[in-house]
Amino acid sequence: MHDLRYGLRLLAKNWTFSLTVTLILALCIGANTAVLSVVNAAMVKPLAYPEPERLAQVARLYSHDTGLMQTNFDGWAWETIRDRAPALEAAVYRGAT
């Protein structure tokens, strides 16, 4: 009990330092909580799809003078692919040789 009274007396004596430390701790704890919430929502939680491991990206690869280029399909091209192949089960990957 004596140590508690001594600690409170020192806090009251240096109240500006105590207030500064308390504000810095509150700011750091708040920033840490915000960053961890974003990381949890973006990377840790599973996607809100029934089978997220089946998601894929449709892209076109072509050779160019500067190297291998990739372009994503626009909405019109994706709708055409979707209408002609409603259930894509396999993908063909040809790596750059």
N, C-alpha and C positions, 0 to 999 in steps of 0.2 A: 504494500500500500504506500510505503514511503517513496518507492521509485516512481509510482504512478503520479503522486503529487509533485515530485521533482520534475518529471517530464512535462506535466501540464504547466508548471510554473515557467519552464524554459520556453514552451510554445507561446505562452502569453507575453513573455518578455520580448521575443523575436517574432511578433505576429506577421510582419511583412514577409519574412523568409518562409514562415509556415504557410501563409496564404499562397505565395509563389509556388512552393513545392506542391501544394494541394492542387492548384490549377494545372500545373504541368502534368501531374499524374493523371488528372481527369482527362486532359486533352489526349495524352498518349493512350490511355485505356479506351477512349472513344474511337480514336483512329484505328487502333488494333482491332476493335470489334467490327468496325465498318469494313476494313480490308478482309477480315476473315469471313464476314457474311457474304461478300462478293465472291470470294474464292469458293466458298461452300456452294453457293447457288450456281456458279458457272462451271466448276470442275468436279465437285465431289458428288453432288446429287445426280442420280440417273436422269436421263432425258425423259420427257413426258410423252414417250411413244411406247406402244406395246412391245415392240422388238427393236430397240435402238441399234443393235449390232447389225441389222439389215439395211441401215441407211447408207446411201452411197452418193457420190458426186458424179454427174455425167459431164464429161469434158471431151474436147477434141484436141488431139496432139498432132502437130505437123512440123515438118522440118523446115527451117528457115536458114538464111545465110548466117545469121548470128547464133544459131543453135536450135535446140528443140523448143518450140513454142506451145503454149496451152491456151485455149480459149474456152470459156464456159458458154453453154447454150443459153439463149434468151428464152423468154416465156413461150413464144410461138413454136420454136424448135422443140422445147420440152413437151408441149402439148401434142405435137405430132408424134414424138417418140412414145409418149404415154398411150395415145390412141392405137398405135400399131402394135405395141408390146405391153399389154396391161400388167403382166407379172414378170418383171425382170428378176430372174433367179441367179444368173451368172454374169460375170463381167469378164471382158477380155482385156488383158493388160499386156502391152508389148513395150518392154523397156528400151531405152536408147542404147543402140549398139555402136 
